[in-house]
Structure formats: C-alpha cells, structure tokens
Amino acid sequence: MRERDGYGTRKKKRGWTATLLAGAIALALIVQGCGAKEEKPASAPSTGGASASSGEPVRNVPEVLNYGYIGLNDKNYAPGAEGWGLYKGIIQDELKKYGIKEVKLTGFPNGPDQTESLISGRLDIGNLGDTPAIIARAGGAKTRLISQPNTRTIGYVIAGPNGPKTIQELQGKTLAIQKGSFMHRYVVGLLKDAGVSDYKLVHMLIPDAQAALANGSVDAMTDTGVTALKSLEGGNIKLDVSTDHPELLGTSSTVVSEDYLKKFPDFPKVWNEAREKALADLQQHPEEYYQFLADFQKTTVDIVKKLSPIEDIKDTAFTDDGLKLLEGTKNFLVEEKLAKNDFAIEDWVLKAE
C-alpha cells in the first residue's frame, strides 16, 4: 500500500509539474506575443486614409498629380514660383511625403481651354487667369480657388501700322480676342469706358490674330507678354496697356477640382507651403530664375525682367487687394452677361487652415 501510495504521490507530482510547465510556456508565449506587437515598427502615415482619432483628414491621394498652366513651350515648363518649384523638384519633394510620385504638366494656349480640362477631370489643378476661372465657376464648374499667385496680369490692345491710332477709332472696327480670357474682360471694359459701343469681337488664338492683323482681316487685337512686345518692336501700334487702368488688371488663379479635394482635403495647405518654399528659393537665385524664363520663352533676360519681375509674385495665397480685384472682375462679368450666374467669391475661395 505504501508503495502504491508512493507511486500515486509521484504521479500527482508529475501531473502538477506538467501543468505548471505548460502554464509557464503559455505565459511565455503570451508575453512574447505582446512584445512582438510593441516592437513592430510604426508605419509611415497612410495616404489611403486616416482614423478620425488621429486628427488628420482622410486621404486617398492618387500617385499622379495633373497640373495645367498657361503658355505653350517646347520644354513644357511653367512660369512663376510654381514653375520654378517644379523645375527644381522642390514641389515634388514636398508632395512625395503624401504619396504623390509624379507631377504631369500640361500647357494651354488660353484659360478657357484649360478650364475644359479641369471640368472633364483631365486636370486636378490649374493656374490660369481670373476671368476664365470665374466664368467656369459661374457656369457650374466644381472648382475651388486656393491662391492668387499674381495680381498684375498685363494686356495690350495693338493695331497695325496703318490702322487705328486711338481706342476711340475702334468704333465700328473688328478686334481679335481670346474669348473668355482675361484680355476679353480687359478689352470690353476698356471700350465701355472709352464710349465705344459699335465693334465686333472675333475669337482667335494669338498666332492667328497676328496673321489676321497683318493681312487686314482685323483692325486690332489683344495680346500679352513676350508676343506683345515683339509685335510692338515689329512696327505695330500700342493703342492701350492695362497698367493704365488698375481696375482692369488681371490676376492669376490657382484652382483645384472639388473631386481632387475629396481625395486630398488638405491639399491647399500642402501646395501653398511647397509653393512658398519654391518662391524663397527663386528669391535667392534671381538671375538663374530670369534665365530659366528667358530660355523657355525664347526671349532675353531683360525682357522677362520687364514682363515678369519677381516682385510681382505674391508670398501669400491671398491678399486683400487681390480679392478686391477678383470681386470687381466677377461683378463686371456678371453685369456684362459674360458670366452665366452670380456667386459669392467667399464661397469659392478655399483658404488653408
């Protein structure tokens, strides 16, 4: 009996030992599992979304950003702080932090053509004149204005050497313009102020308008930038320049589609901060910037300094003066029935927080 009792006791001890060993192993596995969770490296902020508790907006950022600008050139370079930032890679470096791997640039001959691409979804963001941007918004385009990079867009009214010599002499004449552009708003306002009521406007891109002016098909045309100065140097006559009418100056507008903002809600803040970095860089390299413009615009540094001084580039997304000009342009376009519907500028402007 004692032997049996001894065997039974040893058996019980073995049973308790096995139980304790199993428990210890299980506990070790639990601790190891917890440790593995704690030691898992933190992943980078997801571009596919963010939790509500993180305080960040939910994002679903596409890898490619499609950017439009005004001005066709064989290098596909854009002007301004944005163009410089894209040329130097400053903006791309900032956008990469949010999962954007490529920025595709597309140049357009005028603003109305660019707004069509924004409306159709071929572009996500575009920089263009205020007039076509306003007309598109008034027509129902789902865009938001995120900045006014420049508030001094200059236009010219030019006649041939044997044509009219004053604005008043345009009474009963034909003018070539780019309908729906800044220059359309400028020339209509100019003629109204001058008391010219009988005239005909025909839509032509600048190269076609130059040819029409040369062969006498039109009596005058609107022009801007390098092509305007070349035209005047070639013997054509300047009838007017918008700098003589501060209220008729144009502003540039950076607009983003609402569809893109749904995917990247804080894009305005990201974009404007990247643009400000690009502006700070070009301000430190002014001669290199002017040479950059001269190269792709096929002109001289002296001319681009005259046409596009760095001082005209705004260092903030919006200014009171710029918004005042924008309001005046919108009111004029609505009054002249060039814009389909009225709307509140403050409902269009999207200021980054």
C-alpha positions in Angstrom: 0.0 0.0 0.0 2.8 2.4 0.8 4.4 1.6 -2.5 1.2 2.3 -4.2 0.7 5.4 -2.2 4.2 6.5 -3.1 3.6 5.8 -6.8 0.4 7.7 -6.6 2.1 10.7 -5.0 4.9 10.7 -7.5 2.3 10.5 -10.3 0.4 13.5 -8.8 3.6 15.5 -8.5 4.4 14.7 -12.2 0.9 15.9 -13.1 1.3 19.2 -11.2 4.8 19.6 -12.7 3.4 19.2 -16.2 0.6 21.6 -15.6 3.0 24.2 -14.2 5.3 23.8 -17.1 2.5 24.1 -19.7 1.3 27.2 -17.9 4.8 28.7 -17.9 5.1 28.0 -21.6 1.7 29.6 -22.4 2.6 32.6 -20.3 5.9 33.0 -22.1 4.1 32.8 -25.5 1.6 35.5 -24.4 4.4 37.8 -23.2 6.3 37.1 -26.4 3.2 37.9 -28.5 2.7 41.2 -26.6 6.3 42.1 -27.0 6.1 41.5 -30.8 3.2 43.9 -31.1 5.0 46.6 -29.1 8.2 46.2 -31.1 6.5 46.3 -34.5 7.9 49.4 -36.3 5.5 52.3 -36.8 4.4 52.6 -40.4 4.5 55.9 -42.4 1.3 58.0 -42.4 -1.0 56.3 -44.8 -2.1 58.1 -47.9 -5.1 55.9 -48.2 -6.8 57.2 -45.1 -6.5 58.3 -41.5 -8.6 57.4 -38.5 -10.9 60.0 -37.0 -9.0 59.9 -33.8 -5.7 60.8 -35.5 -6.9 64.3 -36.1 -5.7 64.1 -39.8 -8.1 64.3 -42.7 -9.0 61.1 -44.5 -6.9 60.9 -47.7 -6.9 58.8 -50.8 -4.2 60.6 -52.8 -3.5 59.5 -56.4 0.1 58.9 -57.2 0.0 61.3 -60.2 -1.0 65.0 -59.9 -2.1 66.6 -63.2 -1.1 70.3 -63.3 -2.1 72.8 -66.0 -0.6 76.1 -66.9 -0.9 78.9 -69.5 1.7 79.1 -72.2 2.9 76.6 -74.7 6.6 75.9 -75.0 8.7 73.0 -76.2 10.3 72.4 -72.8 6.9 72.1 -71.1 8.0 74.5 -68.3 5.6 76.6 -66.3 6.3 80.2 -65.1 6.2 81.7 -61.7 7.1 80.2 -58.3 5.1 77.1 -59.2 7.1 76.6 -62.4 10.4 77.2 -60.7 9.5 74.7 -57.9 8.5 72.0 -60.4 11.6 72.7 -62.4 13.9 72.4 -59.4 12.0 69.5 -57.8 11.1 71.5 -54.7 7.4 71.0 -55.0 7.8 67.3 -55.9 9.9 66.7 -52.8 7.1 68.1 -50.6 4.3 66.2 -52.4 6.2 62.8 -52.1 5.6 63.0 -48.4 1.9 62.4 -49.2 2.3 59.6 -51.8 2.4 61.7 -55.0 5.1 60.2 -57.1 4.8 62.3 -60.3 3.5 65.7 -61.4 2.4 65.8 -65.0 2.4 69.3 -66.6 0.2 70.4 -69.5 0.4 73.8 -71.2 -2.6 75.5 -72.7 -2.9 78.4 -75.1 -5.6 80.1 -73.0 -7.7 79.8 -69.9 -11.0 78.6 -71.4 -9.2 75.5 -72.9 -7.6 74.8 -69.5 -11.0 75.0 -67.7 -12.4 72.4 -70.1 -9.7 70.0 -69.0 -10.4 70.8 -65.3 -14.1 70.2 -65.8 -13.6 66.9 -67.6 -11.2 65.6 -65.0 -8.1 65.5 -67.1 -6.5 68.1 -64.7 -6.5 68.2 -60.9 -5.1 71.7 -60.5 -4.5 74.6 -62.9 -3.1 78.1 -62.9 -4.8 80.5 -65.2 -6.3 84.0 -65.5 -9.1 85.1 -63.2 -11.6 85.7 -66.0 -11.8 82.1 -67.4 -11.7 80.7 -63.9 -14.7 82.9 -62.8 -16.7 82.2 -66.0 -16.2 78.5 -65.5 -17.3 78.7 -61.8 -20.3 80.8 -62.8 -21.2 78.1 -65.3 -21.2 75.4 -62.7 -17.6 74.1 -62.7 -16.9 72.3 -59.4 -13.6 74.1 -58.6 -12.2 75.9 -55.6 -9.8 78.8 -55.7 -6.7 78.1 -53.5 -4.4 81.1 -54.3 -3.8 84.2 -56.4 -0.1 83.9 -57.2 0.0 87.2 -59.1 -2.3 90.2 -59.1 -0.8 92.1 -62.0 -1.6 90.4 -65.3 -1.0 92.9 -68.2 -2.7 93.0 -71.5 -2.3 95.2 -74.6 -4.5 96.4 -77.4 -2.5 96.5 -80.6 -3.2 97.8 -84.1 -1.3 97.5 -87.4 1.0 100.4 -88.5 -1.7 101.7 -90.9 -4.7 101.0 -88.6 -6.5 102.9 -85.8 -4.3 105.2 -83.7 -6.6 105.5 -80.6 -9.2 103.4 -78.8 -11.9 105.8 -79.9 -11.0 104.9 -83.5 -12.1 101.4 -82.9 -15.7 102.4 -83.3 -17.2 100.2 -86.0 -14.0 98.1 -86.2 -13.2 94.4 -85.7 -11.0 93.2 -82.9 -9.4 89.7 -82.5 -9.5 88.5 -78.9 -9.4 85.2 -77.0 -13.0 84.9 -75.8 -13.4 84.1 -72.1 -9.9 85.1 -71.3 -8.5 88.0 -69.1 -8.0 90.0 -72.3 -11.7 89.6 -73.2 -12.7 91.2 -69.9 -10.0 93.9 -70.3 -11.0 95.0 -73.8 -14.7 95.0 -73.1 -14.2 97.2 -70.0 -11.8 99.4 -71.9 -14.1 100.0 -74.8 -17.0 100.7 -72.4 -15.0 103.3 -70.5 -14.0 104.9 -73.8 -17.6 105.2 -75.0 -17.0 102.8 -77.9 -20.2 100.8 -78.4 -20.1 99.6 -82.0 -17.5 97.0 -82.5 -17.1 93.3 -83.4 -15.1 90.8 -81.4 -13.8 87.6 -83.0 -12.2 84.7 -81.2 -8.6 83.9 -82.4 -5.6 82.5 -80.8 -2.7 84.9 -80.8 -0.7 83.4 -83.7 -3.9 83.5 -85.9 -4.7 87.1 -84.7 -1.2 88.3 -85.6 -1.7 86.9 -89.1 -5.1 88.5 -89.4 -3.8 91.8 -88.2 -1.0 91.6 -90.8 -3.4 90.9 -93.7 -6.0 93.4 -92.6 -8.7 90.9 -91.7 -9.0 92.6 -88.2 -8.3 96.1 -87.2 -6.8 95.4 -83.8 -6.0 92.6 -81.4 -5.4 91.9 -77.8 -2.0 90.4 -76.8 0.2 89.9 -73.7 3.7 89.0 -72.6 6.6 88.4 -74.9 4.5 88.2 -78.1 3.0 91.6 -77.4 6.4 93.2 -77.0 7.7 91.5 -80.2 4.7 92.8 -82.1 5.3 96.3 -81.0 9.0 96.0 -81.8 8.0 94.9 -85.3 6.2 98.1 -86.0 2.7 97.6 -84.8 1.0 100.3 -82.7 0.1 100.2 -79.0 -3.4 101.6 -78.5 -3.6 100.7 -74.8 -2.0 98.8 -72.0 -3.9 97.6 -68.9 -1.4 99.1 -66.5 -3.0 102.5 -67.3 -6.3 101.1 -65.8 -5.5 99.5 -62.4 -9.1 98.3 -62.2 -8.7 96.3 -65.4 -5.6 94.5 -64.3 -6.0 90.7 -64.2 -5.0 88.3 -61.5 -3.8 84.7 -61.8 -5.8 82.0 -60.1 -4.9 78.6 -58.9 -8.0 76.4 -58.9 -8.4 72.7 -57.8 -11.3 70.4 -58.7 -13.6 69.5 -55.9 -13.2 65.8 -56.8 -9.5 66.0 -56.1 -10.1 67.8 -52.8 -12.3 64.9 -51.7 -9.2 62.7 -52.2 -6.8 65.1 -50.6 -8.6 67.5 -48.4 -5.6 69.3 -47.0 -4.0 69.8 -50.5 -4.3 73.6 -50.5 -2.2 73.8 -47.3 0.4 71.4 -48.7 0.5 73.0 -52.1 0.8 76.6 -50.9 3.5 75.7 -48.4 5.5 74.0 -51.2 5.0 77.0 -53.4 6.3 79.3 -50.7 9.4 77.2 -50.4 9.9 77.5 -54.2 9.4 81.3 -54.0 12.0 81.6 -51.2 14.5 79.6 -53.4 14.0 81.7 -56.5 14.3 84.9 -54.5 17.8 83.6 -53.5 18.6 82.9 -57.2 17.0 85.7 -59.2 19.4 85.7 -62.2 19.0 81.9 -62.6 15.2 82.3 -62.4 15.2 85.0 -65.1 17.4 82.9 -67.3 15.1 80.0 -66.8 12.1 82.1 -68.0 14.1 83.6 -70.9 15.2 80.1 -72.1 11.8 78.5 -72.5 10.0 81.7 -73.6 12.7 82.2 -76.2 13.5 85.8 -75.3 16.1 87.8 -73.4 16.6 88.2 -69.7 16.0 92.0 -70.0 12.5 91.4 -71.4 11.5 88.8 -68.8 12.7 91.2 -66.1 10.3 93.8 -67.5 7.4 91.4 -68.0 7.7 89.1 -65.0 9.5 90.8 -62.2 9.9 88.6 -59.1 8.4 91.4 -57.0 5.0 90.7 -58.7 4.9 87.1 -57.3 2.8 87.0 -54.1 4.3 85.4 -51.0 0.9 84.5 -49.5 -2.0 82.7 -51.0 -4.4 85.7 -50.9 -4.1 89.4 -50.4 -6.9 92.0 -49.7 -6.0 93.8 -52.9 -6.1 90.6 -55.0 -9.5 89.6 -53.6 -10.8 93.1 -54.3 -9.7 92.9 -57.9 -11.3 89.4 -58.2 -14.6 90.7 -56.8 -14.6 93.6 -59.3 -13.9 91.2 -62.2 -16.7 88.9 -61.2 -19.2 91.7 -60.8 -18.2 93.1 -64.3 -18.5 89.7 -66.0 -22.0 89.1 -64.4 -23.1 92.6 -65.3 -22.0 92.2 -68.9 -23.5 88.7 -69.1 -20.2 87.1 -69.8 -20.6 85.0 -66.7 -23.7 82.9 -66.6 -24.6 83.1 -62.9 -23.6 85.2 -60.0 -21.9 83.6 -57.0 -20.2 84.7 -53.8 -16.4 84.9 -54.1 -16.1 83.8 -50.4 -17.9 80.6 -51.2 -15.3 79.9 -53.9 -12.2 80.8 -52.1 -10.7 78.0 -50.0 -8.1 79.3 -47.5 -5.8 76.7 -46.0 -6.1 76.4 -42.2 
